[in-house]
Amino acid sequence: MTTVLIVDDQVLIRRAVSDILSHADGITVVGEAVDGDEAVTAAVRLHPDVVVMDIRMPRLDGIAATAAICTDPLLASTRVLILTTFEEDEYIVAALRAGASGFIGKASEPDEIVHAVQAVAAGEALLSPTATRSLITKYVIPGGRSDAPQTTSPELERLTEREREVLLLVARGRSNQEIADDLHISPHTAKTHVNRVMTKAYAHDRAQLVILAYETGLLAPGTP
């Protein structure tokens, strides 16, 4: 059973998302919070599998709350799904950097919200390739360029050549099974490589690896 904490300062949004998820098989809503402070407190108390997090809230916003949750060793298994509007693109990138596993629009269909929660709970990075490339080009690549040269970074220097290959595949949206197929290794070995890359890069989630690949120029937005 996947447990979910819903965080939004608008009661109608909280109730709507709670109603959608409560009627989905295999999902239980264990709590709600109205701002980032309550979200962090509730997460520590409830240890939910997924926190559905709004960005703009009073007191502590969703970005700071995401960072607090994702850096807490006691919440290592908790994933954050950002609930957003199209006007918050810049904040989405900040939330991904903070450790969020992905994002979904508030106007999404009910089945899309359910799928998003299930995907994040399963450890997947919920990042639309088209949306991600647009966000990266605009807010991560210096000057908005898609041809930024590859740079060195402490994170990349810690990786072996094989681990860089794995990082590139993760950034391209490959699942562990697809990585295994591409590199002709077992799914277990692929998962081990991904976990090692995350550890060396101090990444809480696969989404942070995507950001790292673009920031360092390992992958440019225009490449397949």
C-alpha positions as CSV (number, residue, x, y, z in Angstrom):
1,M,0.0,0.0,0.0
2,T,1.4,3.4,-1.0
3,T,0.9,6.1,1.6
4,V,0.5,9.7,0.6
5,L,0.7,13.1,2.3
6,I,-1.0,16.0,0.5
7,V,0.4,19.5,0.9
8,D,-1.4,22.6,-0.5
9,D,-2.6,25.8,1.1
10,Q,-5.8,25.7,-0.9
11,V,-8.4,23.5,0.8
12,L,-10.2,22.7,-2.5
13,I,-7.0,21.4,-4.1
14,R,-6.2,19.3,-1.0
15,R,-9.7,17.8,-0.9
16,A,-9.8,17.2,-4.7
17,V,-6.4,15.4,-4.7
18,S,-7.3,13.5,-1.6
19,D,-10.6,12.3,-3.1
20,I,-8.9,11.2,-6.3
21,L,-6.1,9.2,-4.5
22,S,-8.4,7.8,-1.8
23,H,-10.4,6.0,-4.5
24,A,-7.4,4.5,-6.2
25,D,-6.4,0.9,-5.5
26,G,-3.3,0.5,-3.5
27,I,-3.1,4.2,-2.3
28,T,-3.9,5.5,1.2
29,V,-3.9,9.2,2.0
30,V,-2.5,9.4,5.5
31,G,-2.5,13.2,6.1
32,E,-2.8,16.7,4.8
33,A,-0.7,19.9,5.4
34,V,-1.4,23.5,4.6
35,D,2.2,24.8,4.3
36,G,5.8,23.7,4.2
37,D,6.3,23.7,8.0
38,E,3.3,21.4,8.5
39,A,4.5,19.3,5.6
40,V,7.9,18.6,7.2
41,T,6.4,17.9,10.6
42,A,3.8,15.6,9.2
43,A,6.4,13.8,7.0
44,V,8.6,13.1,10.0
45,R,5.6,11.8,12.0
46,L,3.9,9.8,9.2
47,H,6.8,8.7,7.0
48,P,4.7,8.7,3.8
49,D,5.9,7.0,0.7
50,V,5.0,10.1,-1.4
51,V,4.4,13.7,-0.5
52,V,2.3,15.6,-3.1
53,M,3.7,19.1,-2.7
54,D,2.5,22.5,-3.7
55,I,5.2,25.1,-4.4
56,R,3.8,28.5,-3.4
57,M,2.7,28.4,0.2
58,P,2.9,30.7,3.3
59,R,5.6,30.4,5.9
60,L,7.8,27.7,4.3
61,D,7.3,27.2,0.6
62,G,7.3,23.8,-1.2
63,I,11.0,24.1,-2.4
64,A,12.3,24.6,1.1
65,A,10.0,21.9,2.4
66,T,11.2,19.5,-0.3
67,A,14.8,20.1,0.5
68,A,14.1,19.5,4.2
69,I,12.4,16.2,3.5
70,C,14.9,15.0,0.9
71,T,17.9,15.7,3.1
72,D,16.5,14.0,6.2
73,P,18.2,10.6,6.6
74,L,15.1,9.3,8.4
75,L,13.0,10.1,5.3
76,A,15.3,8.5,2.8
77,S,12.4,6.4,1.3
78,T,10.0,9.3,1.0
79,R,9.6,10.8,-2.4
80,V,8.2,14.2,-3.3
81,L,5.9,14.9,-6.3
82,I,5.5,18.6,-7.1
83,L,1.9,19.7,-7.9
84,T,2.3,22.8,-10.1
85,T,0.8,25.2,-12.5
86,F,2.4,26.3,-15.8
87,E,3.4,29.7,-14.3
88,E,5.9,28.0,-12.0
89,D,8.5,26.7,-14.4
90,E,11.5,28.3,-12.7
91,Y,10.3,27.0,-9.3
92,I,10.0,23.5,-10.7
93,V,13.7,23.3,-11.6
94,A,14.5,24.6,-8.0
95,A,12.3,21.9,-6.6
96,L,14.0,19.2,-8.7
97,R,17.4,20.4,-7.6
98,A,16.0,20.2,-4.0
99,G,15.2,16.5,-4.5
100,A,11.7,16.3,-5.9
101,S,11.1,13.2,-8.0
102,G,9.1,15.0,-10.6
103,F,6.1,17.2,-11.2
104,I,2.5,17.1,-12.5
105,G,0.1,19.9,-13.3
106,K,-2.9,20.8,-11.1
107,A,-5.1,20.5,-14.2
108,S,-4.1,16.9,-14.8
109,E,-6.7,14.2,-15.2
110,P,-7.4,12.0,-12.1
111,D,-5.8,8.9,-13.7
112,E,-2.7,11.0,-14.5
113,I,-2.4,12.0,-10.9
114,V,-2.8,8.4,-9.7
115,H,-0.2,7.2,-12.2
116,A,2.2,10.0,-11.1
117,V,2.0,9.0,-7.5
118,Q,2.4,5.3,-8.3
119,A,5.4,6.0,-10.6
120,V,7.2,8.2,-8.0
121,A,6.5,5.6,-5.2
122,A,8.1,3.0,-7.5
123,G,11.3,5.1,-7.6
124,E,10.8,6.5,-11.1
125,A,11.6,10.1,-12.1
126,L,8.4,11.6,-13.4
127,L,9.8,13.9,-16.0
128,S,8.2,14.5,-19.3
129,P,11.2,14.6,-21.8
130,T,9.7,17.6,-23.7
131,A,8.9,19.6,-20.6
132,T,12.2,18.8,-19.0
133,R,14.2,19.9,-22.1
134,S,12.3,23.1,-22.2
135,L,12.9,23.8,-18.5
136,I,16.6,22.8,-18.7
137,T,17.2,25.0,-21.7
138,K,15.6,28.0,-20.1
139,Y,16.7,27.7,-16.5
140,V,19.8,25.4,-16.3
141,I,21.9,25.8,-19.4
142,P,23.8,29.1,-19.2
143,G,22.2,31.8,-21.4
144,G,19.5,29.3,-22.4
145,R,21.9,27.6,-24.9
146,S,21.5,24.0,-25.9
147,D,25.1,23.7,-27.1
148,A,26.8,24.3,-23.8
149,P,30.2,22.6,-23.7
150,Q,30.8,19.7,-21.3
151,T,32.3,20.9,-18.1
152,T,34.1,19.1,-15.3
153,S,32.5,18.9,-11.9
154,P,33.3,17.1,-8.6
155,E,30.3,14.9,-9.2
156,L,31.4,13.7,-12.6
157,E,35.0,13.3,-11.6
158,R,33.9,10.8,-8.9
159,L,32.2,8.6,-11.5
160,T,33.8,5.8,-13.5
161,E,33.3,5.6,-17.2
162,R,30.6,3.0,-16.8
163,E,28.9,5.2,-14.2
164,R,28.9,8.1,-16.6
165,E,27.3,5.9,-19.2
166,V,24.6,5.0,-16.7
167,L,24.1,8.7,-15.7
168,L,23.6,9.6,-19.4
169,L,21.0,6.9,-19.8
170,V,19.2,7.9,-16.7
171,A,19.1,11.5,-18.0
172,R,17.6,10.2,-21.2
173,G,14.8,8.7,-19.3
174,R,15.8,5.0,-19.4
175,S,14.4,2.7,-16.8
176,N,16.7,0.2,-15.0
177,Q,15.5,-2.6,-17.4
178,E,16.2,-0.4,-20.4
179,I,19.7,0.5,-19.1
180,A,20.3,-3.2,-18.6
181,D,19.3,-3.9,-22.2
182,D,21.4,-1.0,-23.6
183,L,24.5,-2.0,-21.7
184,H,24.0,-5.8,-21.9
185,I,24.0,-6.2,-18.1
186,S,21.4,-7.6,-15.7
187,P,18.7,-5.4,-14.3
188,H,20.1,-5.9,-10.8
189,T,23.5,-4.7,-12.0
190,A,21.9,-1.7,-13.7
191,K,20.1,-0.8,-10.4
192,T,23.4,-1.2,-8.5
193,H,25.1,1.2,-10.9
194,V,22.3,3.8,-10.6
195,N,22.4,3.6,-6.8
196,R,26.2,4.1,-6.9
197,V,25.8,7.1,-9.2
198,M,23.2,8.6,-6.9
199,T,25.5,8.0,-3.8
200,K,28.5,9.6,-5.5
201,A,26.5,12.5,-6.8
202,Y,24.8,13.0,-3.5
203,A,21.5,12.7,-5.3
204,H,18.3,11.9,-3.5
205,D,16.5,10.9,-6.6
206,R,16.9,10.1,-10.3
207,A,15.5,13.6,-11.2
208,Q,18.6,15.2,-9.6
209,L,20.7,13.0,-11.9
210,V,18.9,14.4,-14.9
211,I,19.6,18.0,-13.7
212,L,23.3,17.1,-13.1
213,A,23.7,15.6,-16.6
214,Y,22.4,18.8,-18.2
215,E,24.2,21.2,-15.8
216,T,27.5,19.6,-16.5
217,G,26.9,19.4,-20.3
218,L,27.0,15.6,-20.3
219,L,23.7,15.8,-22.1
220,A,22.4,18.7,-24.2
221,P,18.7,19.4,-24.5
222,G,18.7,18.8,-28.3
223,T,20.3,15.3,-28.1
224,P,18.1,12.2,-28.3
